[in-house]
Amino acid sequence: MIRRTVRVRGWLSLCAIVCLTALVISLGQAQEIRWLRVGDLQSFVTDIGVEYEGQPTTGNSNFLSWPALYSIDQNTLRGRLLWIGCKNFNDPVEKKLKPVKMIGAGLRDFDDRPNQIFVQEITLVGRSTHPTVTVDNASATDLDQYDDLDELDPSLPCDRMVRVRFNTSIGISVTKKIMAFASSRHGNYFIHDYVFKNTGIYNRAGAVQSQTLDSTWFYFGQRYAFAGVSSSGWGSSWGAFASCWGHTTLYHTFGEDPTSPEYTHAGAPMRGYISYYGPSPESNQSLLAYAEDWGCPDFTGRTGMLGSAKYAGCITLHADAGPANSADDPYQPRTTWFIGSDIQAMQSSGSSQYDNLLMADRYSIVTEGHPPGSYDEAVGDGNYASAYGDARRQNALQGQGFGPYRLAPGDSIHIVFAEGVSGISWEKGKEVGGNWLSWKTATAQPTLTMPNGSTTTDHNVYKRRWVETGRDSLLATYRNAMDNFRSGYTVPLPPPPPSSFTVESGGDRIRLTWASNATSDPHFGGYVVFRSRGTVQDYRTSYEKVFECGKSGVVHEFNDVTAIRGFNYFYYVQSKDDGTQVAGTILYSSPFWTITATSSPATLQRPAVTSTLDSVRVVPNPFDIRGRFLQFGDRSQYDQLSVYGLPPVATLKVFTERGDLIWQKEHTRGTGDVLWTSQTSSGQIISSGVYILVVSTPDNRSVIRKFVVIR
C-alpha cells in the first residue's frame, strides 16, 4: 500500500519561537492516507477526517473514481468538508465564553487546521487478503501497493474498511469508518459511519475540559466535479475546464419532508441528494449548444464518447434523534442548502477558529435549514449553472447539517450515510455518444432507441434521456445501500474471488489458471473471464468476455488461442453465484481482485527458433509512425517494434548507425519474439534514422539486422 505523506509548505521566521510554532504546524499538516480499491468505486481516505480540495494525491487533485475499471481518471469529487459547531462554548484557550465555536477540516486545507484536528489513528482493515496475481512469474496487481492491510478481521461486515479517529479543539472526539464492498451489487458506494462523542479533549496533548455543548451541529459538504477523463489533462481534452472543480455541477435534494417524500424504499422515505454534470458554455467544444452538451460528448475528437454521463451523491441511512435516543430521526439532516464554495466563509486564507465573525458566518451556513428548492431547480432547465444570479450560491457544493444536539460530557451522536456514484455503463455511453455524433455531423442516421424502447429522430433528446437514466441508477444504488445497512451488513454476497490467478504468455496461446477456493461457497455458480487489449489507465479500453463456465463442468483454466501477436492483453476472472440469492440477478466478485496490472501485460509470443539465427527479423521495417494506427489501432501506447525468429536465450542490443548502444535486453523466456517500445534504455523515444540490431547467443553465435525508423 502507498501510505503517502502530504506536507503543506510551512513558513520561516528569524524568531526562534515562531520557528518552533511553524514546526508544530508542519508536523500537524502531515497526513497519512489509505486506499479503498476493491470495488468499482475507488478513493483514498485521509487521517484528518475529510479529503480536501487540491490535495496533491491524484493527477488533477480530484478523486472518487467511477467506473474505475476504465481509468483512475474517472474521478467525480473535488473536495469534502466537515464542520462541527456549537453555541456558548467556554473556550479553554481563549479563557472566555464564546457565543459560537466552529472547527473542522475542508473544503480546502488551511494553516489553523492542525490546531483544530488532532489525529489519533488511521487503519486499513480487511476481511481477507487480496488474491495473488502473477503474469509471467511476476506480481501483476497494484493491490500489492495499495491494499497492504494494517489489520485482518475475518468478521468484518464489509470487504474493506478505513477507520479514522481524531480529537478536536471543540472537545468532540470523532470515530469515522468508511466501508467498501467488493460485490457487483454493492461495489459503487461507500458507507460513512461517524460517532461524535463529547470527551472534552481539546488539544493535541490530550488535555480535557468537561462542559455541555449547546446547539451542536455536524455539517458535511461535498463538491462533486464530473470532468473525469473529458478533462484529464486540465483542459487539454474535450470537456469544460471549469468542470474540473465542479463549476458546472448541479444538485438535487430530496426527502426534507418525510411526510411527503419524493422517493421511498420499502415503505420508508429516502432523504439525500444527487449531483450531475450540467451543460457548460465554457467547454473546449464551445460550438455545442446547451441541449447538445448533456453528458459532455467528445465532439471535437469525433468519437461522441460521453465523458460525464454519471450521477453522484449521498443518502442518509441513520441520524440519532438525540444523545439519549438512538432511534433514527427522519427529519435529519435539517440543513440542506447549497452554498457557494468561493465565498469568504469557505476560504482557507485566514481561516481561524478565533475569527468570531467568520465562525459566526459558518455557523449560519450550518444552521440555515432547507431552501425552497434544489440547486438545479433554482438554476432552471435550459440555463447554465455558471449564470446563476446569487453570488453566494455560485460554484456550489451541497451541504447537509445534522442538529441541533445538546451533548453533556460523555454523550455521543451516531450518523451514517452512503455515498455512491452510478450512471449508464461506460460501454453504453460510447454507443449513445457515437449514435448522437452520427446524427449531429450528418454522417449516418442509426436508429435512436430511447430507454423506454421507443425510437426518435431527435438526437439531442435521445442522448439526454439516456444520460438521465443515471438518476434512476443512483437511486437504485441508494436502495442497495439502505438494504445493506438495515440488514446489519448481511446482504447476499457473491462467492469469493479465486485466491490466486496466474497468466502465462506462450508461443501459441496465453494460459490462465486460478485457484478453486470459490467452489466451497454454497451458492457458487461458476466463473467468467474478461480480456482487454488496453490498460486500466486508458479510458478507451474495452473488455470482452472470452470465457464462462457454470457450476456443472467447472474448470479452473482457460487457454486464450484467439490472442494476436503484437498486442498487450489484460485479464480478470470473476466468481459468480448461482442466481438464487437475489431474484433475477447474478452476483459477481469484484474484477479488481484479479485484474492484471498495467505494468504486466501478457502477450502471444512465437515459439523459439533453435537451429538457426537466419530467421531473426525486425517488424515492421521500416517502422513508420504514421502507420501505427493501421498496425495497432488508435492506441498510442503501442508505439513498438517486434523482433521475431529469436532463439530461446539471447542478448539483444540496438545501436545507432554510428555505433552508440541505446538499448539492451536479456531474452531468457524461451520464446521466439520480443517487443520493444522504441525507447532507449534511459526512456527516450528514438528519432528517425537507421539502427542496427545485434542478437547474440551464449554459444557465441550472432546476427546483425538493420532497420529504419521514420517519425
VOGU-3710 file (C-alpha; in Angstrom, 3 decimals, decimal comma):
1> mirrtvrvrg> 0,000/0,000/0,000  1,125/3,544/-0,690  0,905/5,445/2,588  1,716/8,831/1,213  2,505/11,780/3,444  1,476/15,174/2,108  3,198/18,198/3,602  1,924/21,702/3,153  4,534/24,423/2,680  5,480/25,914/6,001
11> wlslcaivcl> 6,795/29,403/6,761  10,069/30,633/8,119  10,961/33,344/10,561  14,076/34,622/12,229  12,347/34,352/15,574  13,091/31,013/17,268  9,659/30,877/18,899  7,901/31,384/15,590  10,124/28,739/14,007  9,086/26,283/16,684
21> talvislgqa> 5,446/27,133/16,082  5,932/26,601/12,366  7,475/23,204/13,069  4,463/22,184/15,128  2,126/23,327/12,370  4,158/21,475/9,741  4,044/18,278/11,750  0,324/18,757/12,201  -0,148/19,268/8,465  1,461/15,917/7,590
31> qeirwlrvgd> -1,203/13,447/6,567  -1,396/9,717/6,094  -3,755/8,123/3,608  -5,237/4,705/2,918  -6,882/3,495/-0,260  -10,186/1,740/-0,908  -9,667/-0,015/-4,265  -11,602/-3,291/-4,141  -14,825/-2,165/-5,849  -15,779/-0,162/-8,896
41> lqsfvtdigv> -15,780/2,993/-6,752  -12,276/3,831/-5,557  -10,748/6,591/-3,471  -8,126/7,494/-0,935  -9,012/8,392/2,661  -7,034/10,804/4,838  -6,484/10,774/8,585  -7,803/14,328/9,132  -11,477/13,493/8,645  -12,039/14,654/5,061
51> eyegqpttgn> -10,276/14,799/1,718  -9,833/18,454/0,854  -9,819/20,294/-2,459  -6,475/20,326/-4,218  -4,962/17,541/-2,128  -1,942/16,510/-4,203  -2,642/12,781/-4,277  -4,121/12,204/-7,746  -3,285/13,519/-11,185  -5,553/16,574/-11,209
61> snflswpaly> -6,249/16,605/-7,458  -9,732/15,121/-7,872  -10,753/11,721/-6,550  -13,606/9,224/-6,006  -13,186/7,357/-9,286  -16,070/5,575/-11,067  -16,176/3,452/-13,147  -12,651/2,655/-12,011  -12,352/-0,228/-14,459  -11,911/2,394/-17,169
71> sidqntlrgr> -9,097/4,568/-15,823  -8,286/6,100/-12,469  -9,061/9,477/-14,099  -12,796/8,738/-13,859  -12,902/10,989/-10,808  -16,077/12,670/-9,597  -15,222/14,645/-6,442  -13,243/17,844/-5,933  -13,352/18,120/-2,169  -15,218/17,440/1,079
81> llwigcknfn> -15,683/19,354/4,291  -16,673/18,503/7,851  -17,563/21,307/10,238  -18,613/20,990/13,874  -20,137/23,924/15,703  -21,941/24,842/18,907  -23,106/27,846/20,921  -21,937/29,219/24,263  -18,584/27,446/24,284  -16,251/28,019/27,213
91> dpvekklkpv> -13,018/28,130/25,253  -10,063/26,719/27,274  -7,532/28,509/25,047  -9,055/31,982/24,985  -10,310/31,559/28,565  -13,680/33,077/27,759  -17,202/32,186/26,764  -17,674/32,288/23,002  -21,155/32,768/21,557  -20,224/30,465/18,656
101> kmigaglrdf> -17,438/27,914/18,226  -16,719/26,340/14,821  -13,957/23,887/13,880  -13,351/21,365/11,143  -11,477/20,377/8,004  -12,056/21,238/4,339  -13,165/22,417/1,853  -9,546/23,440/1,394  -6,612/22,976/3,717  -5,597/25,885/5,954
111> ddrpnqifvq> -2,898/26,728/8,488  -5,150/26,570/11,546  -6,477/23,093/10,769  -3,720/21,316/12,790  -4,898/23,338/15,796  -8,430/22,002/15,297  -7,975/18,345/14,251  -5,711/16,053/16,326  -5,175/12,737/14,557  -5,188/9,555/16,634
121> eitlvgrsth> -5,463/6,691/14,135  -5,892/5,667/10,516  -6,155/1,922/9,868  -6,996/-0,149/6,793  -8,906/-3,272/7,855  -9,735/-6,190/5,555  -11,976/-9,215/5,837  -9,457/-11,227/3,806  -6,209/-10,637/1,978  -6,361/-9,874/-1,717
131> ptvtvdnasa> -5,602/-12,668/-4,205  -2,142/-13,354/-5,559  -1,947/-12,308/-9,212  1,042/-13,065/-11,424  1,830/-12,580/-15,099  4,808/-14,464/-16,456  6,095/-15,217/-12,946  5,954/-11,581/-11,778  3,479/-9,929/-9,438  0,814/-8,196/-11,508
141> tdldqyddld> -1,661/-6,444/-9,230  -1,459/-2,899/-7,944  -3,221/-4,116/-4,786  0,227/-5,210/-3,629  0,953/-1,483/-3,285  -2,414/-0,027/-2,370  -4,002/-2,814/-0,315  -1,406/-3,594/2,355  -3,680/-4,236/5,329  -2,963/-2,805/8,750
151> eldpslpcdr> -5,382/-5,274/10,295  -7,053/-8,532/9,219  -10,517/-9,175/10,638  -12,471/-12,157/9,202  -15,609/-10,932/11,000  -15,562/-7,546/9,258  -19,039/-6,735/7,845  -17,528/-5,324/4,639  -14,591/-6,223/2,409  -12,507/-3,195/3,351
161> mvrvrfntsi> -12,826/-0,505/5,993  -10,728/2,533/6,818  -11,026/3,515/10,474  -10,077/7,078/11,402  -10,068/8,578/14,903  -9,280/12,170/15,840  -9,926/14,666/18,616  -10,966/18,259/18,030  -10,480/21,634/19,681  -14,208/21,819/20,376
171> gisvtkkima> -13,902/18,854/22,744  -15,582/16,301/20,472  -13,752/13,090/19,587  -14,623/11,522/16,247  -14,555/7,895/15,144  -15,094/7,557/11,421  -15,441/4,317/9,474  -15,652/4,155/5,693  -16,782/0,772/4,426  -16,293/-0,584/0,898
181> fassrhgnyf> -17,785/-3,696/-0,673  -16,459/-5,854/-3,490  -19,797/-7,296/-4,647  -21,026/-6,329/-8,108  -24,274/-5,168/-6,440  -22,635/-3,051/-3,739  -19,286/-2,022/-5,215  -20,258/1,503/-6,325  -20,884/3,090/-2,918  -19,118/3,676/0,383
191> ihdyvfkntg> -20,836/3,775/3,751  -19,613/6,554/6,064  -20,231/5,808/9,744  -19,498/8,619/12,246  -19,644/8,674/16,034  -19,192/12,122/17,608  -18,505/11,954/21,355  -18,151/14,796/23,842  -14,918/13,746/25,571  -13,738/17,256/26,414
201> iynragavqs> -10,318/16,616/24,821  -9,400/19,926/23,235  -5,724/19,832/22,223  -3,004/17,612/20,805  -1,654/16,819/24,270  -4,990/15,319/25,309  -5,985/17,943/27,887  -9,624/17,716/28,976  -12,171/20,379/29,827  -15,617/18,957/30,558
211> qtldstwfyf> -18,613/21,025/29,527  -22,020/20,593/27,967  -22,097/21,573/24,302  -25,218/23,506/23,412  -26,895/23,633/19,975  -24,275/21,368/18,405  -24,298/20,780/14,655  -22,411/18,394/12,383  -22,108/19,620/8,821  -20,929/17,649/5,791
221> gqryafagvs> -20,279/19,096/2,350  -19,281/17,596/-0,984  -18,213/19,390/-4,116  -18,640/16,960/-6,986  -16,861/17,542/-10,290  -17,609/15,406/-13,335  -14,786/16,313/-15,693  -13,148/12,903/-15,311  -11,457/11,717/-18,470  -13,036/14,516/-20,513
231> ssgwgsswga> -10,614/16,972/-18,912  -7,977/14,651/-17,500  -5,264/16,922/-18,878  -6,588/20,031/-17,112  -8,374/21,438/-20,118  -6,346/19,624/-22,755  -9,209/17,275/-23,586  -12,748/17,899/-24,795  -14,505/18,834/-21,554  -15,012/22,118/-19,771
241> fascwghttl> -12,011/23,277/-17,775  -14,418/24,674/-15,169  -15,914/21,220/-14,630  -12,591/20,082/-13,136  -13,533/21,893/-9,924  -17,300/21,430/-10,088  -18,284/24,803/-11,541  -20,788/23,072/-13,840  -22,222/20,622/-11,291  -25,936/20,634/-10,463
251> yhtfgedpts> -27,521/19,283/-7,260  -30,981/17,980/-6,426  -32,013/17,327/-2,800  -34,952/15,197/-1,717  -36,654/13,933/1,429  -36,583/17,113/3,539  -40,224/16,461/4,498  -40,607/12,750/5,363  -44,405/13,092/5,353  -44,421/13,689/1,578
261> peythagapm> -41,178/12,139/0,260  -40,122/12,352/-3,367  -38,629/8,854/-3,218  -39,311/5,868/-0,970  -37,920/2,398/-0,460  -39,591/-0,490/1,326  -42,217/1,931/2,608  -39,660/4,325/4,104  -38,830/7,841/2,875  -35,447/8,412/1,291
271> rgyisyygps> -33,511/11,572/2,154  -30,390/12,740/0,412  -29,302/14,347/-2,820  -27,953/13,637/-6,250  -25,472/15,659/-8,313  -24,670/15,567/-12,007  -22,864/17,338/-14,826  -24,668/20,431/-16,095  -24,093/21,568/-19,689  -21,361/24,176/-19,835
281> pesnqsllay> -20,751/27,075/-22,219  -17,069/27,008/-21,230  -16,085/23,666/-22,742  -13,344/23,251/-25,324  -16,099/22,320/-27,746  -17,899/25,650/-27,411  -19,729/25,059/-30,660  -22,131/22,842/-28,713  -25,396/24,362/-27,540  -26,930/23,718/-24,113
291> aedwgcpdft> -29,112/20,899/-25,424  -26,110/19,215/-27,054  -23,718/19,147/-24,104  -25,620/16,703/-21,850  -23,157/14,003/-20,797  -20,232/16,040/-22,174  -19,833/14,221/-25,534  -16,479/14,101/-27,270  -17,415/16,251/-30,239  -14,005/17,585/-31,207
301> grtgmlgsak> -12,437/14,131/-31,042  -15,101/12,752/-33,353  -15,966/9,810/-31,106  -19,038/11,172/-29,313  -17,954/9,361/-26,131  -19,854/10,633/-23,084  -17,258/11,706/-20,548  -19,629/12,835/-17,786  -22,764/10,684/-18,003  -22,733/9,860/-14,300
311> yagcitlhad> -24,541/10,835/-11,113  -23,185/11,020/-7,557  -24,346/11,975/-4,103  -25,258/10,886/-0,598  -28,232/9,347/1,177  -28,736/9,440/4,935  -29,073/5,985/6,480  -29,264/6,959/10,143  -29,050/10,012/12,381  -29,630/9,734/16,120
321> agpansaddp> -32,663/11,590/17,389  -30,562/12,631/20,379  -27,847/11,521/22,804  -30,393/9,530/24,812  -32,405/8,392/21,803  -30,626/6,238/19,225  -33,709/5,980/17,010  -33,337/7,418/13,531  -34,642/10,965/13,191  -36,383/11,157/9,769
331> yqprttwfig> -36,117/14,962/9,797  -32,315/14,882/9,721  -30,466/16,485/8,101  -32,177/19,754/8,991  -29,953/21,866/6,741  -29,768/21,103/3,020  -28,867/24,455/1,479  -26,403/24,556/-1,392  -23,644/27,084/-0,818  -21,016/28,760/-2,991
341> sdiqamqssg> -17,585/27,270/-2,428  -15,731/30,508/-3,157  -17,394/32,772/-0,577  -15,301/34,118/2,282  -16,593/31,539/4,781  -15,146/28,780/2,579  -11,715/30,307/2,052  -8,598/28,806/3,588  -6,700/32,071/3,884  -7,084/33,496/7,393
351> ssqydnllma> -9,481/30,726/8,359  -9,039/30,768/12,139  -11,315/29,291/14,788  -10,745/32,528/16,755  -12,122/34,762/13,999  -15,513/35,371/15,594  -17,141/36,964/12,558  -16,004/34,220/10,203  -17,107/31,476/12,609  -20,499/33,150/13,047
361> drysivtegh> -20,866/33,165/9,258  -20,033/29,460/9,126  -22,488/28,695/11,911  -25,213/30,472/9,956  -24,438/28,228/6,959  -24,561/25,092/9,091  -27,913/26,033/10,655  -29,560/27,575/7,571  -32,314/24,978/7,211  -33,929/23,949/3,927
371> ppgsydeavg> -34,053/26,008/0,731  -37,355/26,449/-1,113  -35,992/24,251/-3,894  -32,920/22,361/-5,072  -29,970/23,951/-6,833  -30,919/22,504/-10,221  -34,432/23,926/-9,777  -33,019/27,333/-8,854  -30,755/27,379/-11,897  -33,615/26,223/-14,115
381> dgnyasaygd> -33,655/23,876/-17,075  -32,113/25,398/-20,165  -29,777/27,619/-18,148  -26,094/27,218/-17,336  -25,077/26,787/-13,696  -22,424/29,494/-14,141  -25,155/32,023/-14,913  -26,921/31,582/-11,565  -27,505/35,066/-10,170  -26,823/34,697/-6,426
391> arrqnalqgq> -23,044/35,032/-5,942  -23,301/33,309/-2,546  -24,711/30,225/-4,301  -22,493/30,077/-7,393  -19,893/27,349/-7,909  -21,848/25,435/-5,306  -21,267/22,483/-3,069  -24,064/20,561/-1,404  -24,238/20,802/2,368  -26,040/18,653/4,917
401> gfgpyrlapg> -26,305/19,815/8,521  -27,352/17,500/11,370  -28,576/19,104/14,586  -29,128/20,808/16,884  -27,962/18,426/19,619  -27,207/19,103/23,275  -24,236/16,993/24,341  -23,392/16,559/28,005  -19,935/15,170/28,862  -19,802/11,564/27,634
411> dsihivfaeg> -22,755/11,933/25,236  -22,415/10,825/21,627  -24,254/11,098/18,308  -24,232/8,441/15,586  -24,652/9,490/11,922  -24,424/7,156/8,917  -24,725/7,980/5,231  -23,878/6,266/1,959  -22,003/7,967/-0,855  -22,457/6,470/-4,305
421> vsgiswekgk> -21,721/7,040/-7,969  -23,597/5,486/-10,873  -24,877/6,145/-14,380  -25,186/4,470/-17,733  -22,449/1,941/-18,358  -19,232/3,089/-19,963  -19,952/0,867/-22,963  -23,464/2,329/-23,341  -22,019/5,817/-23,137  -19,801/5,050/-26,126
431> evggnwlswk> -22,754/3,686/-28,079  -25,137/6,551/-27,298  -22,488/9,216/-27,878  -21,457/7,628/-31,164  -25,045/7,484/-32,412  -25,606/11,099/-31,372  -22,481/12,252/-33,187  -23,508/10,481/-36,388  -26,733/12,479/-36,455  -25,008/15,679/-35,325
441> tataqptltm> -22,479/15,543/-38,156  -24,969/14,066/-40,679  -22,585/11,215/-41,455  -25,158/8,495/-40,704  -28,602/8,031/-39,202  -28,516/4,997/-36,894  -31,742/4,032/-35,151  -32,126/6,058/-31,963  -33,767/3,765/-29,437  -34,871/5,537/-26,273
451> pngstttdhn> -34,566/3,995/-22,775  -38,272/3,085/-22,840  -37,898/1,207/-26,137  -39,430/3,837/-28,393  -37,499/5,485/-31,197  -36,861/9,115/-32,086  -35,089/11,241/-34,663  -34,186/13,959/-32,166  -30,578/13,046/-31,375  -30,267/15,617/-28,565
461> vykrrwvetg> -33,327/14,339/-26,717  -32,114/10,776/-27,286  -28,753/11,464/-25,656  -30,184/13,456/-22,766  -32,754/10,782/-21,892  -30,056/8,134/-21,756  -27,840/10,352/-19,610  -30,753/10,988/-17,250  -31,221/7,267/-16,627  -28,217/7,730/-14,357
471> rdsllatyrn> -30,583/9,291/-11,834  -32,517/6,029/-11,592  -29,273/4,067/-11,407  -28,077/6,190/-8,490  -31,405/5,805/-6,696  -31,075/2,039/-7,150  -27,607/2,316/-5,622  -29,091/4,164/-2,641  -31,695/1,431/-2,186  -28,968/-1,218/-2,214
481> amdnfrsgyt> -27,106/0,748/0,454  -30,287/1,050/2,551  -30,853/-2,710/2,312  -27,256/-3,365/3,285  -27,384/-1,073/6,311  -30,773/-2,274/7,547  -29,718/-5,908/7,291  -26,761/-5,258/9,565  -24,494/-5,758/6,533  -25,739/-9,306/5,929
491> vplpppppss> -26,931/-8,880/2,334  -26,240/-11,755/-0,093  -22,653/-11,850/-1,281  -21,030/-13,438/-4,338  -18,617/-16,323/-3,890  -15,095/-15,186/-3,004  -12,650/-14,486/-5,813  -10,012/-17,084/-6,646  -7,228/-16,782/-4,088  -4,662/-16,891/-6,886
501> ftvesggdri> -4,705/-16,018/-10,575  -1,858/-16,801/-12,966  -1,363/-15,638/-16,561  1,392/-17,119/-18,726  2,410/-15,835/-22,155  3,044/-18,593/-24,671  4,005/-19,193/-28,256  0,569/-20,278/-29,481  -1,697/-19,266/-26,591  -1,925/-17,291/-23,365
511> rltwasnats> -2,731/-19,604/-20,473  -4,839/-18,569/-17,490  -5,214/-20,623/-14,318  -6,860/-19,818/-10,997  -7,479/-21,334/-7,573  -10,595/-23,387/-6,784  -11,400/-21,968/-3,333  -14,660/-20,350/-4,536  -16,230/-23,757/-5,210  -16,729/-24,269/-1,463
521> dphfggyvvf> -19,251/-21,396/-1,377  -22,808/-22,804/-1,085  -24,022/-20,509/-3,868  -21,075/-20,980/-6,232  -22,196/-20,777/-9,857  -19,043/-20,716/-11,966  -16,562/-18,253/-13,453  -16,353/-15,606/-16,147  -13,158/-14,272/-17,748  -12,786/-10,898/-19,459
531> rsrgtvqdyr> -9,970/-9,626/-21,663  -8,871/-6,237/-22,932  -6,322/-5,018/-25,445  -5,718/-1,875/-23,418  -4,784/-0,887/-19,923  -6,865/0,220/-16,970  -5,157/3,604/-17,272  -6,703/4,211/-20,688  -10,394/5,159/-20,713  -10,693/3,901/-24,310
541> tsyekvfecg> -10,177/0,351/-23,083  -12,929/-2,122/-23,830  -13,368/-5,505/-22,209  -14,808/-8,571/-23,897  -15,968/-11,797/-22,298  -13,768/-14,613/-23,579  -14,769/-17,462/-21,291  -17,579/-18,555/-18,986  -18,429/-21,771/-17,223  -21,144/-22,865/-14,831
551> ksgvvhefnd> -21,109/-24,956/-11,716  -21,582/-28,067/-13,803  -18,373/-28,917/-15,604  -16,467/-26,131/-13,866  -12,815/-25,700/-14,827  -10,042/-23,567/-13,402  -8,078/-22,759/-16,520  -8,538/-21,112/-19,877  -6,273/-21,103/-22,913  -6,660/-17,938/-24,970
561> vtairgfnyf> -5,888/-19,069/-28,504  -7,512/-16,021/-30,147  -4,880/-13,534/-28,984  -2,990/-11,748/-31,754  0,738/-11,184/-31,749  1,852/-7,609/-31,217  -0,836/-6,696/-28,684  -0,722/-6,474/-24,906  -3,535/-8,308/-23,126  -5,006/-7,875/-19,666
571> yyvqskddgt> -7,410/-10,260/-17,967  -9,587/-10,670/-14,926  -11,599/-13,608/-13,653  -14,734/-13,304/-11,545  -16,534/-15,851/-9,439  -20,307/-15,767/-9,816  -23,207/-17,114/-7,806  -25,986/-19,412/-8,993  -28,633/-16,684/-9,221  -30,698/-17,959/-6,303
581> qvagtilyss> -29,763/-15,293/-3,749  -31,253/-12,236/-5,480  -34,122/-12,922/-7,866  -33,178/-12,193/-11,451  -29,626/-11,155/-10,581  -26,268/-12,911/-10,826  -23,796/-11,680/-8,236  -20,137/-11,406/-9,259  -16,969/-10,886/-7,270  -15,144/-7,655/-7,994
591> pfwtitatss> -12,872/-7,674/-11,065  -10,313/-5,664/-9,098  -9,406/-8,686/-7,008  -7,837/-10,423/-10,005  -7,237/-7,808/-12,691  -3,682/-7,850/-14,037  -1,701/-4,669/-13,508  -0,957/-2,283/-16,349  2,763/-2,825/-15,919  2,483/-6,570/-16,564
601> patlqrpavt> 0,765/-7,352/-19,853  0,534/-10,828/-21,330  1,428/-11,286/-24,991  1,127/-14,023/-27,536  4,668/-14,990/-28,424  6,238/-17,033/-31,182  7,947/-20,349/-30,484  11,707/-20,048/-30,237  13,885/-20,986/-33,206  16,659/-23,318/-32,022
611> stldsvrvvp> 18,506/-24,303/-35,150  19,434/-21,000/-36,809  19,598/-17,234/-36,438  18,706/-16,648/-40,072  15,023/-16,091/-39,217  15,682/-13,107/-36,906  13,937/-10,019/-38,266  12,619/-6,621/-37,131  8,932/-5,944/-37,822  7,821/-3,573/-39,233
621> npfdirgrfl> 10,832/-2,449/-41,217  10,760/0,390/-41,944  8,816/1,499/-38,875  6,693/4,495/-39,895  4,980/6,276/-37,004  2,198/7,266/-39,415  1,339/3,609/-39,914  0,855/2,905/-36,228  -2,920/3,231/-36,486  -3,048/0,602/-39,234
631> qfgdrsqydq> -0,980/-1,799/-37,165  -2,385/-1,317/-33,679  -5,474/0,895/-33,957  -5,975/4,177/-32,159  -3,819/3,369/-29,126  -0,736/5,491/-28,661  0,804/3,134/-26,083  1,522/0,628/-28,883  4,450/2,603/-30,320  6,557/-0,516/-30,652
641> lsvyglppva> 8,605/-2,740/-32,886  8,815/-6,524/-32,739  11,819/-8,808/-33,099  10,794/-12,243/-34,429  12,624/-15,521/-35,016  14,697/-15,436/-31,826  16,405/-18,369/-30,115  15,177/-19,312/-26,609  18,037/-17,410/-24,915  19,807/-14,402/-26,421
651> tlkvftergd> 21,133/-10,906/-25,818  19,586/-8,135/-27,903  21,401/-4,836/-28,461  20,345/-1,858/-30,581  22,952/0,613/-31,848  22,718/3,855/-33,760  24,261/3,928/-37,216  27,440/5,408/-35,737  27,707/2,640/-33,150  26,191/4,091/-29,954
661> liwqkehtrg> 24,438/1,450/-27,800  20,948/2,748/-26,968  19,042/-0,343/-25,793  19,804/-3,807/-24,478  17,711/-6,736/-23,300  18,476/-10,199/-21,969  15,964/-12,550/-23,584  15,612/-15,634/-21,380  11,928/-16,603/-21,640  12,357/-19,306/-24,242
671> tgdvlwtsqt> 10,037/-17,695/-26,779  10,691/-16,520/-30,301  9,852/-12,839/-30,098  10,460/-9,661/-28,113  8,509/-6,380/-28,210  10,367/-3,068/-27,995  8,625/0,269/-27,306  11,174/2,190/-29,418  12,563/3,831/-26,289  16,193/3,919/-25,276
681> ssgqiissgv> 17,318/2,360/-22,003  17,024/5,820/-20,453  13,413/6,210/-21,616  13,933/8,486/-24,629  11,908/7,958/-27,813  14,233/7,204/-30,690  14,302/9,612/-33,622  14,197/8,913/-37,334  17,223/7,089/-38,668  18,934/3,815/-39,402
691> yilvvstpdn> 19,516/1,450/-36,483  21,394/-1,807/-36,022  20,150/-4,809/-34,039  22,706/-7,356/-32,822  21,435/-10,686/-31,484  23,968/-12,961/-29,814  23,608/-16,343/-28,092  25,504/-17,963/-25,182  27,275/-20,275/-27,665  28,826/-17,220/-29,388
701> rsvirkfvvi> 26,556/-17,146/-32,419  25,363/-13,711/-33,568  23,400/-11,993/-36,300  23,060/-8,351/-37,387  19,906/-6,727/-38,729  19,447/-3,131/-39,928  16,104/-1,348/-39,662  14,740/2,108/-40,385  12,594/4,377/-38,212  10,556/7,200/-39,762
711> r> 8,908/9,782/-37,482
//
